[in-house]
Amino acid sequence: MASPRLETYCCPNHDAATQLVMNFQPEVFCGVCIGSASVSVLLTILQLLPKKGQSLRKMPKASCSSTILLLISICDILGGLGMIFRSSVWLGFPGFIANISVVNGTDVWPSAFCVGSAMWIQLLYSACFWWLFCYAVDSYLVVRRSAGLSTIVLYHMMTWGLAVMLCVEGIALLYYPSLSRCEDGLEHAVPHYITTYAPLLLVLVVNPILFRRTVSAVASLLKGRQGIYTENERRLGTEIQIRFFKIMLVFIICWSSNIINESLLFYLEMQPDINEMPLKNIRSAALITWIIMGVLNPMQGFLFTLAFYGWTGWRVDLKWRKREIPWESMSSSTVGENVYPSPVNYQSNIHDSKKISTTDSQQTDEAISMLSEGNTSSDEKLTRSSPIYQGW
């Protein structure tokens, strides 16, 4: 699981609340993390593998949106592998783990493993949060027709730059002046917790606002495409809204336990003695949410693929032939390009007004196709309703 407590535990003078959760049934907790992360990684890879029986046709290039969704899944897979490795070492080498955060210890490798594995997990999931934010921004921009060709490059710079900067800054402040002599008190650890949870809270607060505005703009696009708002278009708008709802639902399910757990532990840290009897229920709630985090955090990868693409099936095609990925469509990186084939009955003497109307319809179709990519039925309905498909 991904928690700033993993890095805090590496300090020899970590707080009593961190000691409470890290020493609570470590074998059981590590086993839960390994099991949940293994299932999630395997099912996520299965979801992303090409499947037999899918339709084949050439696509010019992967859309900006599909690239973001793929990167989110990759971050989840790498983060899950980090959890598996860390928990496996914790279970397999108890003597090695016992030297972690030992005061005046001479062996630096246990502390290096503690810091390195925790930073790997935090960095990957922090990048995942930033990519989710970029997906919401890209969805809004492409509907507003404001995204350009270099958008994905800017997303890479923002995501990896911010993830690395916040991670390094938080770790540097936590381990000041050195890993063996971390400063005492809760104050020195607060910046580390802020840099860890800032992108999580950003997605939790800002993404629903951007998704809501995108859905409103989609309705306007669908109405303006042909001047009418048919049942198919209404259903397509609803499916896009449901897709955004699924993404936020998965995110809340997987990470709400982290916020609850961290709030309980901070409350315990502010108490003179966390072992007092009146605090028993709070301690129990903190330990329960700690185990829940070990289950839900790694499962984000698989649950997100269900929200993005739906269940893609078990029949894997390992021939690796060139094919269309179902969720691959045109989005912000190709808005404005004429990617549709020219109709057979296209006349050279067509009026300029019709050409402009067709171009606007193409841009609208591309924008809506980006938001509904991964939904085959939606793509088919969009194609059938396109004036180009109907043969101008």
C-alpha positions, 0 to 999 in steps of 0.5 A, spaced: 500 500 500 502 507 499 502 511 505 507 516 508 508 512 514 512 507 510 518 513 509 516 515 516 518 508 519 525 509 516 527 514 521 530 511 528 526 516 532 519 515 528 513 517 532 508 512 536 502 512 531 507 509 526 510 504 530 503 502 532 501 500 525 507 498 522 508 493 528 501 490 527 501 483 525 506 485 519 506 478 516 499 478 515 499 485 513 505 483 508 501 477 505 495 481 504 499 486 500 502 481 496 496 477 494 492 484 493 497 487 488 499 480 485 491 479 483 491 487 481 497 486 476 495 480 473 488 482 471 491 489 469 496 486 464 490 481 462 486 487 461 491 490 456 493 485 452 490 484 445 484 479 445 482 475 439 476 476 435 476 484 436 475 488 429 481 490 425 482 496 422 488 502 421 488 507 426 493 513 424 495 514 431 494 513 439 490 519 441 492 523 447 487 520 452 488 513 450 496 514 452 494 517 458 489 512 460 495 507 458 500 511 462 495 510 468 495 503 468 503 502 467 504 506 473 499 502 477 502 496 475 509 498 477 507 501 483 504 494 485 510 490 483 514 495 488 509 493 493 510 485 492 517 486 492 517 490 498 512 485 502 516 479 499 523 482 502 519 484 509 516 477 509 522 473 507 528 476 511 526 478 518 533 479 520 534 484 515 528 488 516 529 488 524 535 492 522 531 498 519 531 504 523 536 501 528 539 507 532 547 507 531 546 501 526 552 500 522 549 496 516 546 501 511 542 497 506 536 495 511 535 503 511 537 504 504 531 498 502 526 502 506 527 508 503 528 506 496 522 501 496 517 506 499 520 512 495 518 507 489 511 506 491 510 513 493 513 516 486 509 511 482 502 512 485 503 520 485 505 520 478 498 516 477 494 521 481 497 527 476 496 523 470 488 522 472 488 530 473 491 530 466 486 526 464 480 530 466 484 537 464 485 533 457 477 531 457 475 538 458 480 542 453 478 537 447 471 538 448 473 546 448 477 545 442 483 548 446 488 542 446 494 542 441 499 537 438 504 538 444 499 537 449 501 530 451 509 533 452 506 538 456 502 533 460 509 528 461 513 534 463 508 536 468 506 529 471 513 527 472 516 533 474 511 535 479 511 527 482 519 527 482 519 534 485 514 533 491 517 526 492 524 528 493 522 535 497 518 531 502 523 526 503 529 531 504 525 534 509 523 528 513 530 525 513 533 532 515 539 532 517 540 525 515 536 518 515 540 516 522 538 523 525 531 525 523 528 531 527 524 529 533 516 532 533 511 531 528 512 538 525 518 536 521 514 530 518 508 535 516 511 537 509 512 530 507 505 528 508 503 534 505 507 533 498 504 525 499 497 527 499 497 534 495 496 530 488 491 525 491 486 531 494 487 535 488 484 529 484 479 528 489 476 535 489 478 538 482 477 532 477 469 532 479 468 539 477 472 538 471 468 532 469 462 536 470 463 541 466 466 537 460 459 533 461 455 539 460 459 541 454 458 535 451 451 536 451 452 542 447 456 539 442 451 534 441 446 539 440 450 543 435 452 537 431 446 537 427 441 542 430 437 536 434 438 532 440 436 525 438 435 519 443 442 516 441 446 522 442 442 523 449 444 516 451 452 517 448 452 523 453 449 519 459 455 513 457 460 519 458 457 521 464 457 514 467 464 513 465 467 519 469 462 517 475 466 510 475 473 513 475 471 517 481 468 512 484 474 507 483 478 513 486 474 514 492 473 507 494 481 505 493 483 512 497 478 514 502 481 509 507 488 512 506 485 519 508 481 516 514 487 512 517 491 518 516 486 522 520 486 517 526 493 517 526 494 524 527 489 524 532 493 519 536 500 522 535 497 529 538 495 525 545 500 524 550 499 517 551 496 513 545 495 506 549 490 509 554 484 506 554 479 511 552 483 511 545 482 504 544 476 504 539 481 509 535 486 505 535 482 499 533 479 503 527 486 505 525 489 498 525 482 496 521 483 502 516 491 500 515 489 493 513 483 495 508 489 500 505 493 494 504 487 491 500 484 497 496 490 501 494 493 495 489 487 494 486 486 501 483 490 498 477 485 493 475 479 497 477 481 503 473 481 498 467 474 496 468 472 503 469 476 505 462 475 499 458 470 495 461 471 487 462 475 485 455 475 478 456 480 472 457 481 470 450 488 473 449 491 474 442 499 473 443 500 473 435 502 481 436 499 483 429 498 490 428 491 492 430 486 497 433 485 497 440 478 498 442 479 504 446 484 508 441 481 514 437 482 521 435 482 526 441 486 532 443 492 531 439 489 530 433 483 535 433 482 539 427 485 534 422 481 530 417 482 523 419 476 521 416 476 517 409 473 522 403 466 519 401 465 516 395 460 521 392 463 527 394 462 532 389 467 537 387 462 543 386 459 542 394 458 549 397 463 552 402 458 552 407 457 545 407 465 544 407 465 548 414 459 544 417 462 537 415 469 540 418 465 542 424 462 535 425 468 532 424 471 536 430 465 534 434 465 527 432 473 526 434 472 530 441 466 525 443 469 519 440 475 521 445 471 521 451 467 515 449 473 511 447 473 504 450 465 503 449 464 500 442 457 501 442 458 508 443 463 509 437 458 505 433 453 510 434 457 516 433 459 513 426 452 512 424 450 519 426 456 522 423 454 526 416 460 523 413 458 516 414 451 517 412 454 520 405 454 527 403 
